[in-house]
């Protein structure tokens, strides 16, 4: 999808709703190694449903992150998700890339629920429609993101003293990280499921192509809020309990039923996503579900997924082939970092001038 580009590295900055994470990579042999890594929490409700609500708090967190002097590059790649981003596979008559470039805005108007003047558009030809079994049509992946949302994210990065050079989509950053670590399996249908604090990004891929993406607006915070409500606890105490740490006479055993009930709600949304995919795809097969994101570590989540969908469920290791020394970066819980770093790693693989 991107190859090994040895031009100037950039920092992958994953601006999540509970923390910002940054990774800088350097080519090393046939792969990469992490030369800088940091994570910084952001105050609750600074980012809600992917929208920056408190820009000052987010910019301050990014600034603190980069006080870590191991980061050499000032250039940053960030990514978006949620309802301000539309990703659609569209079918068009075969045309040259130049003609497509000229007509994409007009074509996009038919598929995007926003005014086309309010979005930035990008596209990738998936199938040029020139093969042996061509039917006179081509498949194009269309991506549209609201300019206002892009400006919010690039604005907080600039306020933190860095230069935003690439704005990607969470689902594609995840795919970049997956391809570098696991390679490309032609024919296999793999679900990349990234469960964050406020949303779950789903990218269903086959080979090097994204077949279907969807962002589900439910995540780890929904578990915390359910525990908070059920046991009448403050948010911080509920968050600790969710992670398995006992709080003031309440044990983890007391909260497990609440967590498992919330997982059922989440699985209903995942089921809808898979149903949408199967209704539009040539195959209804799913070979493997690859899990990342902090909420993927909630008690029983991976097991419930496997039982519900009958597909193998594995944890995404974004450092499987990317060399990373946790001790060097003061990381005391490598498993948690492994779960939450995939998007930042995928962004750090980008280069200035990438599409």
N, C-alpha and C positions, 0 to 999 in steps of 0.2 A: 504493500500500500504506500510505503514512503521510502523504503530502502535506507541504507546507512548514509546519512548526509553529514559530512564532516565539517560543514560550515559552522560559524560561531554558535555555541550552545546558548539556549535560553532557559530561563527558570520556569518550570511547570508549577503554576499556582492554582490550587483547587480551593475556590472560595465557597465553603460549605455553610450550612446554617448553624452549625455548632462550633466549627473551627476552620481556620485556614491552614492549608498544608502546602509546603514548597519543597521541590526537588530539583537539583541541578545534576545533570549527567555529563559524563565525558566518554567518548569512544575509547574502548579498551580491548585490544585484540580484535576478535570478531564480534564483540558485544559492547556493553556499556558498564560503567561503574558509577555509583553515586558519589559525588564529590561534596555535595552539601544537602542537608535535610533539616527541616524544622517544622514544628506544628505549634499553633497558637490558638487558644480558645477565643471565641468572640461572645459578647454578652447575648443572652437569650433575646429573641425577637429583633435582633439587628437586621436579619435577613428572614423574610417570611414568604413562603411559596416562591422562592427564587428571586424575589424583589428586594432590593437594598432599601431598608427602612431608615437605618441609622448609619449614614455614610461615614460620619466622623469615627464611630466605634469600629467600623470595618477597616477604614484607612489606618487607624491607630494600631489595630491588630497586625495588619500587613507590615507596618513600619517596624513594630517590635520583632516580627519574624525575621526581617532583614537586618536587624542589629547583629545577627549571627554573621560574622565576617567571612565565613567560608563561602558565602555566595559571591561569585565574581561578576556574573552578568547582571546588567541593569535591565535587560530585555525580558519581558514576561509573556507567557502564554496562559490565558485563562479560558474558562468554558462556561457555557450556559445550559440550563435545562428548564423544564416546566412549560407552562402554557404560553410563554412568549416565544417559544421555538416550535417550528413546524418542520417535520421531516416526512417527505412523501415520495414513494416510488411512483413515477408517472410513465405512461406509455405514449410515445409521440411518433409521427411519421419519420422515417429515416431522413436525416439531413446532415450536412457537414457541421463540424464543430463551430465554424465561423457563423453559419446560419443559425445554429442553436443559440450561440451567444447573443445574436441580435433579437431572436424571438422569445427568449426565455422569460422576459418580464411579462409579455402578453400571455404566454402559456401559464405562467405562475398565477396570474389573476384568477384563473378558473379553479385553482386548488387551495388558495390561501384565504382564510376568513378575515384577514386584515387588509387595509388599504395598502396596495403594493408600494406606495410612496413612503409608508411608515416602516418598511422592513429593509434589511440587507439580504440579498439573495446570493446563494451559491448553488452549484450543481456539479454532479459527477456522472459521466456516462458509464452505466453498468454493463450494457450490452448494445453495441453500435448497430446491431441488426444487419450485419453484413456477412454473417456466417452461412454455412450450407443450408440450414433450416430456417433462414430468415423469412419473416412474413411481411416485410415492408415496414416494420415498426422497430423502434429502439426503446430501451429502458433507461430512464434517467432518474437519478436520486436528486430530489429538489430539497434544499434546506433554506428556510427563511427565519430570520430572527429580528425581533422588534428593535429598531434603532435606539429607542429610548432605553431599553434594557441593556443593550451593548454600551451605551453612553454611561449608564450607572456603574457598570463594572469597570470600564476603562477609566472612569473618573476617580474611583476610590484607589485604583492602582497608581494613577498619576499623583494623587494627593499624598500617597505614601512614598513618593520620590522614585518610582520605577516607570519604565516605558512599556505600555502594552503593545505588543507587535502581532500577536495572533489571538483571535477569539474563536474557540472551537465549540463543539457540543459535547457534553459529558459522555453520551453514549459512544461517540466516535473516539474520544480520548481513551475510553475503556478498551475499545477494539484495538487501538494502536498498542497499548500495553500488553494486551493478550497476544497479538501476533508476534511481538518481539520475544515474549517469554515462552510461548507454546508452539510457534510456527503456524502454518496454514494447513488445515486438513481439508482437501477437496472432497466435497460430497457430504461431510458431516454437518449436521444442524446443531449449533451450539447456542445456548441462551446465556448471555452475559447479564447477570442480575446484580446491580449495585444498590444495596439498601442503605441509604443515608439517614440523617436525622429527620429530614422533612419530606423526602421523596425517594422513590425507588426508580432507578433508570433501568429499562430493559432494552437490550439490543440483541436481536436474534440474527446470527451470522451463519453463512455457509461459505467455505473457502475464504476469499478475501472480500466478500460482499456482505453488506448489511441487508437483510431481507425485510426487517420490520423493527421499528423502534417505538417505544412508548414510555412516557414518564407518569408514574402513579403517584398522586399527591398524598402519600401516607408514608410514615417512616418511623424511626426510633423514638421520636418525641411523642408519637401517639401511644406507644407502650408506657412511657414515663407518665404521661397525663392520665392513662387508665389506672395505673398504680396509685397515683396521687389522689384521684377521685375515690377509688375503692377503699383506700385505707386512711384517707383524710390526712395526707402528709404534705410537707412542702416539696417543691419540685426537686431540689437538690437531694433530699433524702430518698425520694422515689427513684431518682436517677441511679443512686448508689445501689439500691435494692435490685433494680433491673439488671445491674451488672453482677449480682450475686453476693454483694457485701451486706451483712446484717446491719440494721439501724434501730437504735432505741427500742429494744424488745420485740422488733418485728424481724422474723427470719426470712430467708430466701424461700423456704418452703411455703410461707404464707402468700407470697406473691406469684408463685408459679402458675396457679390456675388463672390469674388475671392475664399473665403474659401469653399463656396458651390460647385463651379466648381471643386475644387481640391478633395472634398469629392466624387464627381462623378467618378473621376479617381481611387480613392482608392476602391470604391465599385465595379468597374470593376474587379480589382485584387481579391477582396474577392469573387466575383461571380465565377471567374475562379477556385479558391480554392475549393469552395463548389461543383462546377461541377466535378472537379477531384475526390473529395471524393465520390460523388454520383455514379460516374462511377465505382468505385471499391468496394463500400460498399453494404451490403445486403439490407440496407434500405436507402431511400433518404429523410428520415424525419429529421428535426432539431427542437427540442422542445424549446430550449432557447439559446440565445446568451448572454454570461456574459462578460462585457466590463471592461478592465483595461488599465492603461498606460496614460501618460499625454495627448497624442494626442486624446484620446477618449473623452476629454472634449471640443474639438473644436465645435464651434457653429453649432448645427443641426446634428452632426454626428450620435448620437444614434437614433434620430428620422428618419434620412435617412436610416439607417440600417434596422430599424423596417419596414418602408414602402416598402423597396426593397425586403426583404426576408420573410415578413409576420410572423416572429417568435418574441416571447416576447424578449425584450432587457432589461437587468438589469445591474446595476453597481456592480462590484465586490467589496465587503467589506472584505479585508483581516484581519480585526479586529472584525468580526462579533461574533466570539467566543473567539478570542485571546484578552485578556484584554490589553487595550492601553489607557494611559492617556495623551492626546496631550499636555496639559498645563505643565505637568511635564518635557517634553522634549523641551519646548520652541516653540512648533508648533503653528503658528498663522493661518494656512490655512489647517485644518484637512482634508477637502474634497480633496485637491490636494494630500496630503500625502496618503490618502486612495486609490486614483487612481493609484499612482506610486509605492506603497510599496509591491505589491503582490509577485513579483519574490523574493525580499529580504526575505520576511516572509517564502516563500516556501523553500528557501535555509537554513534559520535558523532552520528549522525543521529536517534537516539532522544531522547525527551523524558520528563521525570518524569510518571508517571501513564499512560504508554503500556501497552497490553496486551502 
